[in-house]
């Protein structure tokens, strides 16, 4: 039995339509021959959610969005297809979340703790998570307001400074800045001088360290000296200084009495010192004695006779 061209053409067209149908649904992420489970989610806004978007759970892709439709111009019904091997515990929530920085959306299944499982064909409770851009915007909005207020206060402060600082004050500020510059130059010169004298300062510090080391080594000797000084101080404190001073004052008073007697020609010493006749007589006697001694030396035989045995006197 021969097949006519018309039948062949019809078969080819039918096969092409089937392939086109299957390819269309494949590109949408749907598997016509699959027995995957379907669930329904309702959102007020699904901005950025596309058909065939991923359905995620714990970071793993477990399904896709198979259909998005508007219901009574109030809600958006989203049909998701999930792999039949994935179990959906009771309490699972379908969260509409951001998939990337470009605003693409995914549905993230925040699995519940049960008990029991949600069978296919059920409606899942939903929430809408803030995207990364929304979170950044929420954080930046108050900061931008604060920045705007700060800029406004800064402008007000600058205007006040401009009103306060006139020509004379500006000149004073310029002079102050020049003074600061001069001070900085002087400090720089001082630093250079200190750097030039650093070797001497190092030697001084070394000498100070040496002195400190010597003091540490001779600590016992120093303590002994201090102990001796302390003993001497104690001895001086315990000495009868007052009695000694009293005796000294008494001796001085007696010496004053003797001197007064000498000055008043009392006693032999006073008369000897103050009487000129005594002095002259004493002087004359000494002169006669000197003359006598000279004559004895010149003529000893007049005064001394030596008798030898057998001779006359």
GUNU-461757 format. One record per atom (N, C-alpha, C): x, y, z. Coordinates in steps of 0.05 Angstrom, whole numbers, padded with zeros to 5 digits, always signed. Atoms other than C-alpha are relative to their C-alpha. Layout:
XYZ...
END
This chain:
+00017-00024+00000+00000+00000+00000+00018+00025+00000-00017-00024+00002+00031+00065-00022-00013+00023+00014+00010-00023-00014+00026+00128+00018+00002+00024-00019+00001-00023+00018+00005+00188-00020+00016+00024+00011-00014-00024-00007+00041+00254-00019-00016+00016+00020+00016-00016-00018-00017+00286+00017+00002-00011+00028-00002+00012-00027-00013+00237+00075+00028+00006+00012-00027-00007-00010+00062+00246+00080+00002+00029+00009-00001-00029-00007+00053+00321+00080-00015+00005+00026+00015-00003-00024+00000+00316+00134+00015-00010+00025-00015+00010-00022+00043+00272+00177+00024+00018+00008-00022-00018-00005+00102+00319+00170-00009+00025+00014+00011-00025-00013+00059+00379+00188-00007-00006+00029+00008+00008-00027+00031+00341+00249+00024-00003+00018-00024+00004-00016+00100+00321+00273+00013+00028+00005-00012-00027-00004+00125+00393+00263-00015+00015+00021+00016-00014-00020+00067+00420+00303+00005-00011+00028-00006+00012-00026+00080+00370+00359+00027+00010+00011-00026-00009-00008+00153+00388+00360+00000+00029+00008+00002-00028-00007+00136+00462+00360-00013+00004+00027+00014-00002-00025+00087+00453+00417+00018-00008+00023-00018+00009-00021+00136+00412+00458+00023+00020+00005-00022-00019-00002+00192+00462+00443-00008+00025+00014+00010-00025-00012+00149+00521+00463-00002-00004+00030+00002+00004-00029+00133+00491+00531+00027-00006+00013-00027+00005-00011+00205+00467+00539+00014+00026+00005-00013-00026-00004+00229+00538+00529-00013+00015+00023+00013-00013-00023+00178+00561+00581+00008-00013+00026-00009+00014-00024+00208+00511+00629-00020-00022+00009+00019+00020-00007+00149+00463+00628+00007-00026-00013-00004+00027+00011+00154+00389+00618-00027-00013-00004+00027+00010+00006+00091+00363+00583-00004-00028+00010+00003+00028-00008+00105+00291+00599+00008-00006+00029-00009+00003-00028+00126+00303+00671-00024-00002+00018+00021+00003-00020+00085+00285+00732+00006+00017+00024-00008-00017-00022+00113+00343+00773-00025+00012+00013+00023-00011-00015+00068+00375+00826-00002+00030-00005+00005-00028+00004+00036+00443+00817-00012+00012+00026+00011-00015-00023+00021+00495+00871-00007+00028-00010+00010-00026+00008-00012+00563+00869+00008+00020+00022-00008-00022-00018+00012+00628+00899-00014+00026-00010+00013-00025+00007-00024+00695+00901+00016+00024+00012-00015-00023-00008+00012+00762+00903-00015+00025-00009+00012-00025+00009-00010+00834+00898+00017+00013-00022-00017-00011+00020+00050+00852+00855+00023-00019-00005-00022+00018+00006+00100+00808+00819+00020+00013-00019-00018-00015+00017+00143+00862+00787+00027-00013-00002-00025+00013+00005+00203+00828+00755-00001-00030-00002+00003+00030+00002+00176+00756+00759-00008-00008-00028+00005+00009+00028+00178+00721+00692-00008-00030+00001+00006+00028+00004+00149+00655+00668+00026-00015-00003-00024+00017+00000+00200+00599+00676+00021+00009+00020-00019-00008-00021+00232+00636+00735+00004-00023+00019-00007+00022-00017+00266+00591+00785-00017+00000+00026+00012+00003-00027+00232+00563+00847+00023-00013+00017-00023+00008-00016+00286+00555+00901-00009-00008+00028+00003+00007-00028+00290+00522+00968+00028-00006+00011-00026+00003-00012+00352+00528+01011+00023+00002-00020-00020-00005+00020+00391+00554+00952+00000-00020-00023+00001+00021+00021+00372+00494+00908-00024+00004-00018+00022-00003+00019+00330+00499+00844-00016-00026+00000+00017+00024-00001+00271+00452+00853-00024+00002-00018+00023-00002+00018+00222+00478+00802+00001+00026-00016+00001-00024+00015+00199+00536+00759-00029+00011+00000+00026-00013+00003+00142+00585+00748-00011-00008-00027+00012+00010+00025+00095+00555+00697-00021+00018-00011+00022-00018+00010+00040+00608+00693-00003+00023+00018+00006-00024-00015+00026+00679+00714-00025+00012-00012+00025-00012+00011-00044+00709+00708-00012+00018+00021+00014-00019-00017-00085+00766+00736-00028-00010+00007+00026+00010-00010-00146+00749+00778-00017+00023+00009+00019-00021-00008-00204+00799+00781+00013+00027+00004-00014-00025-00002-00156+00856+00772+00009+00008+00028-00007-00005-00028-00137+00848+00845+00026-00014+00008-00023+00016-00007-00086+00793+00852+00012-00013-00024-00014+00015+00021-00035+00757+00810+00004-00028+00010-00002+00028-00006-00040+00682+00809+00025-00011-00014-00024+00012+00011+00026+00647+00800-00001-00030+00005-00001+00029-00002+00028+00573+00784+00029-00009-00002-00027+00010+00000+00092+00538+00803+00000-00030-00003-00004+00028+00004+00115+00469+00783+00025-00009+00014-00022+00009-00017+00158+00431+00832+00005-00029-00006-00007+00028+00004+00196+00366+00823-00015-00018+00020+00017+00017-00016+00154+00309+00849+00016-00012+00024-00016+00011-00021+00212+00285+00892+00004+00019+00024-00003-00020-00021+00211+00349+00933-00025+00000+00017+00023+00000-00019+00167+00347+00995-00003+00028+00011+00006-00026-00010+00132+00410+01018-00013-00003+00027+00012+00003-00026+00121+00409+01094-00021+00022+00006+00021-00019-00008+00062+00444+01126+00014+00024+00013-00012-00024-00010+00078+00516+01143+00020+00013-00020-00019-00011+00019+00120+00528+01080-00012+00025-00012+00008-00026+00010+00116+00600+01054+00015+00005-00026-00012-00007+00026+00128+00621+00981+00007+00029+00000-00009-00027-00001+00169+00684+00985+00009+00010-00027-00009-00012+00025+00177+00729+00924+00025+00016+00007-00026-00011-00007+00251+00748+00927+00015+00009-00024-00017-00009+00022+00304+00782+00885+00019-00022-00007-00019+00021+00009+00346+00735+00843+00027+00011-00006-00026-00012+00006+00400+00784+00822-00003+00030+00002+00000-00029-00002+00420+00857+00821-00017+00015-00021+00015-00013+00022+00382+00870+00757-00030+00001+00005+00028-00001-00007+00315+00860+00790-00016-00024-00006+00014+00024+00006+00297+00791+00766-00009-00014+00026+00011+00012-00024+00252+00754+00815+00000-00030-00002+00003+00029-00003+00250+00682+00840-00019-00004+00023+00017+00007-00022+00204+00646+00887+00016-00019+00018-00016+00015-00019+00239+00621+00949-00019-00013+00020+00017+00015-00018+00204+00566+00988+00014-00002+00027-00010+00001-00028+00216+00577+01062-00015-00023+00014+00014+00024-00009+00200+00507+01086-00007+00002+00029+00009+00001-00027+00159+00498+01148+00009-00025+00015-00009+00022-00017+00168+00448+01204-00021-00022+00003+00020+00021-00002+00104+00408+01193-00019+00005+00024-00001+00028+00010+00073+00364+01216-00016-00003-00026+00014+00005+00024+00049+00335+01151+00012+00014-00024-00009-00011+00025+00060+00352+01078-00023+00014-00015+00020-00013+00016+00024+00398+01030-00001-00014-00027+00003+00015+00024-00003+00359+00972-00001+00019-00024+00001-00016+00024+00001+00383+00899-00028+00011-00005+00025-00013+00006-00053+00430+00875-00009+00019+00022+00007-00017-00022-00055+00468+00942+00010+00029-00005-00009-00028+00002-00047+00543+00951+00019+00005+00024-00021-00005-00021+00016+00564+00989-00003+00029+00010-00001-00027-00010+00018+00624+01035+00024+00015-00011-00021-00015+00013+00061+00680+01007+00008+00025+00016-00010-00026-00009+00103+00739+01027+00018+00012-00021-00018-00013+00019+00145+00789+00989+00023+00012+00015-00024-00010-00013+00216+00800+01011+00011+00024-00014-00013-00024+00012+00253+00865+01001+00025-00009-00015-00023+00007+00016+00304+00860+00946+00024+00015+00009-00026-00012-00008+00377+00881+00952-00001+00030-00005+00002-00028+00007+00362+00947+00917-00019+00014+00020+00018-00012-00019+00303+00959+00963+00013+00003+00028-00014-00002-00026+00345+00944+01025+00020+00023+00000-00020-00022+00002+00400+00991+01001-00014+00027+00000+00015-00025+00001+00348+01044+00985-00011+00007+00028+00010-00005-00027+00317+01036+01054+00021+00011+00019-00021-00010-00018+00384+01046+01087+00011+00027-00009-00012-00025+00010+00407+01102+01042-00019+00024+00003+00019-00022-00001+00343+01143+01046+00004+00017+00025-00005-00017-00024+00352+01165+01119+00028+00013+00000-00027-00012+00000+00426+01175+01108+00001+00024-00019+00001-00023+00018+00412+01220+01048-00013+00024+00013+00014-00022-00014+00364+01260+01091+00019+00013+00020-00019-00011-00019+00417+01267+01145+00022+00016-00015-00021-00014+00015+00469+01287+01092-00011+00026-00010+00011-00025+00009+00422+01339+01064-00002+00020+00023+00002-00018-00023+00410+01368+01133+00028+00010+00008-00028-00008-00007+00486+01368+01147+00010+00021-00020-00009-00020+00020+00499+01404+01081-00013+00027+00005+00014-00025-00005+00446+01455+01099+00012+00014+00024-00012-00013-00024+00477+01467+01168+00028+00010-00007-00026-00009+00008+00546+01472+01136-00001+00026-00016+00004-00025+00015+00521+01524+01087-00006+00023+00018+00007-00021-00019+00490+01563+01144+00025+00009+00016-00024-00007-00015+00556+01559+01183+00019+00017-00017-00018-00015+00018+00596+01583+01122-00011+00028-00003+00011-00027+00003+00548+01641+01113+00006+00017+00025-00005-00014-00025+00556+01659+01187+00030+00008+00001-00028-00006+00000+00632+01655+01180+00007+00023-00019-00005-00022+00020+00631+01699+01118-00010+00027+00011+00010-00025-00011+00589+01750+01156+00018+00010+00023-00016-00008-00023+00634+01749+01217+00028+00009-00009-00027-00005+00009+00701+01748+01181-00001+00022-00022-00002-00022+00019+00709+01817+01148+00028+00002-00011-00026-00004+00012+00768+01846+01112+00022+00000+00021-00021-00002-00021+00806+01863+01176+00005-00028+00013-00003+00027-00012+00792+01794+01206+00014-00019-00019-00014+00017+00020+00814+01761+01141+00030+00006+00000-00028-00007-00001+00879+01800+01145+00013-00012+00026-00010+00011-00025+00887+01778+01218+00004-00030-00003-00003+00029+00005+00875+01706+01197+00024-00006-00017-00024+00004+00017+00927+01713+01142+00025+00003+00016-00024-00004-00017+00977+01741+01193+00004-00024+00018-00003+00024-00018+00961+01683+01240+00010-00024-00015-00010+00023+00016+00972+01633+01185+00030+00003-00006-00028-00005+00005+01038+01666+01168+00017-00005+00025-00015+00006-00025+01058+01663+01241+00003-00030+00005-00001+00029-00003+01040+01590+01243+00021-00012-00019-00020+00010+00019+01083+01579+01181+00028+00006+00010-00026-00007-00011+01141+01616+01213+00007-00019+00024-00005+00018-00022+01133+01574+01276+00008-00028-00010-00007+00026+00011+01133+01511+01234+00028-00001-00011-00028-00001+00010+01197+01534+01199+00020-00001+00023-00018+00001-00022+01229+01547+01266+00002-00028+00013+00000+00027-00010+01208+01479+01291+00016-00019-00018-00015+00017+00018+01237+01448+01229+00030+00005+00003-00029-00005-00005+01304+01484+01241+00009-00012+00026-00006+00011-00026+01302+01463+01314+00004-00031-00003-00002+00029+00004+01290+01391+01292+00026-00007-00014-00025+00006+00014+01349+01395+01244+00024+00003+00019-00022-00003-00020+01393+01422+01300+00002-00023+00019+00000+00023-00018+01371+01367+01346+00011-00025-00014-00011+00023+00014+01386+01316+01292+00031+00002-00003-00029-00004+00002+01456+01347+01283+00013-00006+00027-00012+00005-00026+01467+01342+01358-00008-00027+00012+00009+00026-00010+01439+01272+01363+00022-00017+00012-00023+00016-00010+01508+01241+01372+00008+00008+00028-00007-00010-00027+01524+01286+01431-00022-00008+00021+00022+00008-00018+01455+01272+01461+00002-00030+00007-00003+00029-00005+01468+01198+01452+00022-00005+00020-00022+00003-00019+01535+01205+01488-00009+00008+00028+00010-00009-00027+01501+01244+01545-00017-00022+00012+00018+00021-00010+01448+01190+01551+00017-00024+00009-00017+00023-00006+01503+01137+01550+00014+00006+00027-00013-00006-00026+01540+01174+01606-00019-00001+00023+00020+00002-00022+01476+01180+01646-00006-00029+00007+00004+00029-00005+01465+01106+01637+00024-00012+00016-00024+00009-00014+01537+01094+01660-00001+00008+00029+00002-00010-00028+01527+01137+01722-00021-00016+00015+00021+00016-00013+01462+01101+01737+00009-00028+00006-00011+00027-00005+01497+01034+01729+00020+00000+00023-00020-00002-00022+01554+01056+01775-00015+00003+00027+00016-00004-00025+01503+01080+01827-00013-00027+00008+00012+00026-00007+01468+01013+01822+00021-00020+00011-00021+00018-00009+01534+00975+01830+00009+00007+00028-00010-00009-00026+01555+01018+01890-00023+00005+00020+00023-00004-00017+01487+01015+01922+00006-00007+00029-00007+00008-00027+01514+00977+01982+00017+00021+00014-00017-00020-00012+01569+01028+01993-00015+00025+00007+00015-00024-00005+01521+01086+01987-00018-00004+00025+00017+00005-00023+01474+01053+02037+00017+00000+00026-00018+00000-00024+01534+01042+02085+00007+00029+00008-00006-00028-00005+01553+01116+02078-00024+00014+00013+00025-00012-00011+01481+01137+02091-00004-00010+00029+00004+00010-00028+01479+01091+02152+00020+00013+00019-00020-00014-00017+01544+01122+02179-00009+00029+00005+00009-00028-00004+01516+01192+02167-00023+00000+00019+00022+00001-00019+01453+01171+02203+00010-00004+00029-00012+00004-00027+01495+01145+02262+00012+00025+00011-00012-00025-00009+01535+01209+02264-00021+00020+00009+00022-00018-00007+01471+01249+02264-00013-00007+00026+00012+00008-00025+01443+01208+02320+00019+00007+00023-00019-00007-00021+01508+01217+02360+00000+00030+00006+00001-00030-00005+01505+01292+02349-00025+00007+00014+00025-00007-00013+01433+01292+02370+00001-00008+00029-00001+00009-00027+01450+01253+02433+00023+00013+00016-00023-00012-00014+01514+01293+02449-00010+00023+00018+00008-00022-00018+01511+01344+02507+00009+00027-00011-00008-00025+00013+01516+01403+02461-00007+00024+00017+00008-00023-00016+01478+01449+02507+00019+00004+00023-00019-00003-00023+01525+01434+02566+00026+00011-00010-00025-00010+00011+01585+01445+02521-00002+00029-00006+00004-00029+00006+01557+01511+02498+00000+00016+00026+00001-00015-00026+01544+01531+02570+00028+00003+00011-00028-00001-00010+01615+01513+02591+00017+00020-00017-00014-00019+00017+01642+01551+02531-00007+00028+00006+00009-00027-00007+01601+01612+02548+00013+00008+00027-00012-00006-00026+01627+01607+02620+00030+00007-00003-00029-00005+00004+01700+01602+02596+00004+00027-00013-00003-00026+00013+01690+01662+02550-00005+00022+00020+00005-00021-00020+01661+01701+02608+00024+00004+00018-00024-00002-00017+01721+01684+02652+00023+00014-00015-00021-00013+00016+01768+01703+02594-00005+00030-00002+00006-00029+00001+01732+01770+02589+00008+00013+00027-00008-00011-00026+01743+01779+02664+00030+00004+00002-00030-00002-00001+01818+01765+02658+00009+00024-00017-00008-00022+00018+01823+01813+02599-00006+00027+00012+00007-00026-00013+01787+01867+02638+00020+00007+00022-00020-00005-00021+01835+01858+02696+00027+00009-00012-00025-00008+00013+01895+01862+02649-00002+00029-00010+00003-00028+00010+01866+01925+02617-00001+00020+00022+00003-00018-00022+01853+01955+02685+00025+00000+00019-00025+00000-00015+01926+01944+02709-00002-00016+00026+00002+00017-00023+01904+01891+02758+00017-00025-00003-00017+00023+00001+01953+01836+02774+00026+00006-00013-00028-00003+00010+02025+01826+02753+00000+00003-00030+00000-00002+00029+02009+01814+02680-00012+00026-00009+00011-00026+00008+01965+01876+02677+00020+00022+00003-00020-00021-00005+02019+01918+02708+00023-00002-00020-00022+00004+00019+02072+01887+02663-00007+00011-00027+00008-00008+00027+02032+01902+02602-00005+00030-00001+00010-00028+00001+02004+01971+02620+00020+00020+00013-00018-00019-00014+02061+02001+02664+00025+00003-00017-00023-00005+00018+02114+02034+02620+00026-00001+00016-00025+00001-00016+02165+02039+02677+00010-00028+00003-00008+00028-00002+02163+01964+02687+00012-00009-00026-00010+00008+00026+02173+01956+02613+00029+00011-00004-00027-00013+00004+02233+02005+02613+00021-00014+00018-00018+00014-00018+02264+01971+02675+00007-00027-00011-00004+00027+00011+02255+01903+02644+00018+00002-00025-00016-00004+00024+02285+01929+02579+00029+00006+00007-00027-00007-00008+02345+01960+02616+00014-00024+00012-00012+00024-00012+02356+01896+02655+00009-00020-00022-00008+00017+00022+02356+01856+02591+00024+00010-00015-00023-00012+00014+02405+01905+02560+00026-00005+00017-00023+00005-00018+02452+01899+02621+00008-00029-00001-00006+00029+00002+02446+01824+02618+00014-00007-00026-00014+00004+00026+02465+01825+02544+00028+00010+00001-00027-00010-00002+02525+01869+02559+00017-00018+00017-00015+00018-00017+02546+01822+02615+00008-00025-00015-00005+00025+00015+02540+01762+02570+00022+00005-00021-00021-00006+00020+02582+01797+02517+00027+00003+00013-00025-00003-00013+02635+01815+02567+00011-00026+00010-00009+00026-00008+02637+01744+02594+00012-00015-00024-00011+00013+00023+02647+01719+02524+00027+00012-00008-00025-00013+00008+02702+01771+02512+00022-00005+00020-00020+00003-00021+02738+01763+02579-00009-00021+00020+00010+00021-00018+02719+01697+02609+00019-00003+00024-00018+00005-00022+02781+01696+02652-00006+00019+00024+00007-00019-00021+02755+01756+02691-00020-00012+00019+00023+00010-00016+02697+01714+02715+00004-00029+00008-00003+00028-00005+02719+01641+02711+00030-00006+00003-00028+00008-00004+02786+01614+02741+00000-00030+00001-00002+00029+00001+02805+01542+02725+00026-00007+00015-00024+00008-00016+02853+01511+02777+00009-00027-00008-00012+00025+00008+02900+01457+02754+00016-00011+00023-00015+00011-00022+02931+01408+02803+00029+00008+00000-00028-00008-00003+02997+01434+02829+00005+00029-00007-00004-00028+00008+02986+01505+02807-00012+00018+00021+00011-00019-00018+02969+01569+02844-00028+00008-00010+00026-00010+00007+02900+01597+02846+00004+00026-00016
END
